[in-house]
């Protein structure tokens, strides 16, 4: 099973497609991708600028909306590895963030080949920065509670799929997964 299988399965799952029209990506799927992209682009740019300058409210037009305010141009070309490099870099940075917040064991369980440890929305809210949460809320139209509940449910599964060999994939490997 690849990442796209997981993301496709999430489209109409919990908190997916909340009457926002037919088809399209669920807000939680956008949040998962947005979180990884946010981490990668911020790391790529080496910036600490505030991305919260984008308009508030739902912006469910597509992946390009996730990158507005990050100064990443088209967003998908950041780094030599294309989308695979973007996702690998974002995933690595996100795992470092979990480590820095004292949740390294939880994140390692998602990467490893054993059972995934859960993370509560409250704990996830302590790992993610207010800037990250605001960024994702503005682009998905979800409340803080909806966002953290959905991410706490789906992030372990997504990281597990992105790390099928129990380690961070190289960008070329990630390109094959997506």
C-alpha positions in Angstrom: 0.0 0.0 0.0 1.4 3.4 -0.9 0.8 6.9 0.4 -1.8 7.7 -2.2 -3.8 4.6 -1.2 -3.8 5.9 2.4 -4.7 9.4 1.3 -7.4 8.2 -1.0 -8.9 6.1 1.8 -8.9 9.1 4.1 -10.8 11.3 1.7 -14.2 10.2 3.0 -13.0 8.9 6.4 -13.3 10.6 9.7 -13.6 14.3 9.2 -13.3 13.9 5.4 -15.4 15.7 2.8 -17.6 17.7 5.2 -20.1 18.7 2.6 -17.7 20.9 0.7 -18.8 19.6 -2.7 -18.1 16.4 -4.4 -14.6 14.9 -4.7 -11.4 16.6 -3.7 -9.1 16.1 -0.8 -10.4 15.9 2.7 -9.2 18.6 5.1 -7.3 16.1 7.2 -5.5 14.8 4.1 -4.6 18.4 3.2 -3.4 19.0 6.8 -1.1 15.9 6.7 0.5 16.9 3.5 0.5 20.5 4.6 2.3 19.7 7.8 5.1 17.8 6.0 5.4 20.5 3.3 5.4 23.2 6.0 8.3 21.5 7.8 10.2 20.9 4.6 9.8 24.4 3.1 10.6 26.1 6.3 13.7 24.0 6.7 14.7 24.5 3.0 14.3 28.3 3.4 15.9 28.4 6.8 13.3 30.9 7.7 11.5 31.7 10.9 9.1 34.2 9.3 5.4 34.0 10.2 3.4 32.2 7.4 0.1 33.3 9.0 -0.3 36.1 6.5 -2.5 34.1 4.2 -6.2 34.7 4.3 -8.0 32.9 7.1 -10.8 30.5 6.5 -11.1 27.4 4.3 -8.9 27.3 1.2 -9.6 23.9 -0.2 -8.7 24.7 -3.7 -5.7 22.2 -3.9 -2.2 21.6 -2.8 -1.0 24.9 -4.1 -3.0 26.6 -1.4 -1.0 24.8 1.2 2.2 26.6 0.2 0.8 30.2 0.0 2.6 32.3 2.5 5.7 30.1 2.7 7.5 31.8 -0.2 8.1 28.4 -1.9 7.1 29.4 -5.4 5.1 26.5 -6.8 5.9 24.6 -3.6 6.5 21.3 -5.3 9.9 22.0 -6.7 11.6 22.8 -3.4 14.9 20.9 -3.3 16.5 18.6 -5.7 14.3 15.6 -4.9 11.0 17.2 -6.0 8.0 15.9 -4.1 9.9 13.0 -2.7 12.6 15.3 -1.3 10.0 17.7 0.0 8.2 14.9 1.9 11.4 13.2 3.1 12.7 16.5 4.4 9.4 17.4 6.0 9.1 14.0 7.7 12.6 14.2 9.0 12.1 17.6 10.5 8.7 16.6 12.0 10.3 13.6 13.7 13.0 15.9 15.1 10.2 18.2 16.4 8.6 15.2 18.2 12.0 14.3 19.7 12.5 17.9 21.0 9.0 17.8 22.6 9.8 14.6 24.5 7.6 12.4 22.2 10.5 10.6 20.4 9.4 7.1 21.4 5.9 7.7 20.0 7.3 9.0 16.6 9.8 6.2 16.5 7.0 3.6 16.8 5.4 5.1 13.7 8.6 4.8 11.7 9.5 1.3 13.1 7.9 -1.9 11.9 6.1 -2.7 15.2 2.9 -1.4 16.7 2.2 2.3 16.3 1.8 4.2 19.6 -1.1 6.6 19.7 -0.9 10.3 20.3 -3.7 12.3 21.9 -4.9 15.5 20.4 -3.7 17.3 23.6 -0.2 15.9 23.3 -0.1 16.6 19.5 -1.1 20.2 20.4 2.0 20.4 22.6 4.3 19.0 19.9 3.1 21.3 17.1 3.8 25.0 17.3 1.0 27.6 17.4 2.4 28.8 14.0 2.0 25.4 12.5 -1.5 24.9 13.9 -2.6 28.3 12.7 -1.2 27.6 9.2 -3.0 24.3 8.9 -6.3 25.7 10.3 -6.2 28.6 7.8 -5.7 26.3 4.9 -8.1 23.5 5.8 -11.0 25.4 7.4 -10.8 23.1 10.4 -11.1 24.2 14.0 -8.1 23.6 16.3 -10.0 20.7 17.9 -11.0 19.1 14.6 -7.4 19.5 13.2 -5.7 18.0 16.2 -8.2 15.1 16.5 -7.9 14.3 12.8 -4.1 14.5 12.8 -3.7 12.5 16.0 -5.7 9.7 14.3 -4.1 9.9 10.8 -0.5 11.0 11.4 0.7 7.7 12.8 -0.8 5.8 9.8 0.7 8.3 7.3 4.2 8.2 8.9 4.0 4.4 9.0 3.2 4.2 5.3 5.9 6.7 4.4 8.6 4.7 6.3 7.9 1.1 5.1 11.4 -0.1 5.8 11.5 1.2 9.3 13.6 4.3 8.4 13.3 7.6 6.6 13.3 7.0 2.9 15.6 8.7 0.5 14.0 11.2 -1.9 14.1 8.7 -4.8 12.4 6.1 -2.6 9.8 8.5 -1.5 9.1 9.4 -5.2 8.2 5.8 -5.8 5.8 5.7 -2.8 3.9 8.8 -3.9 
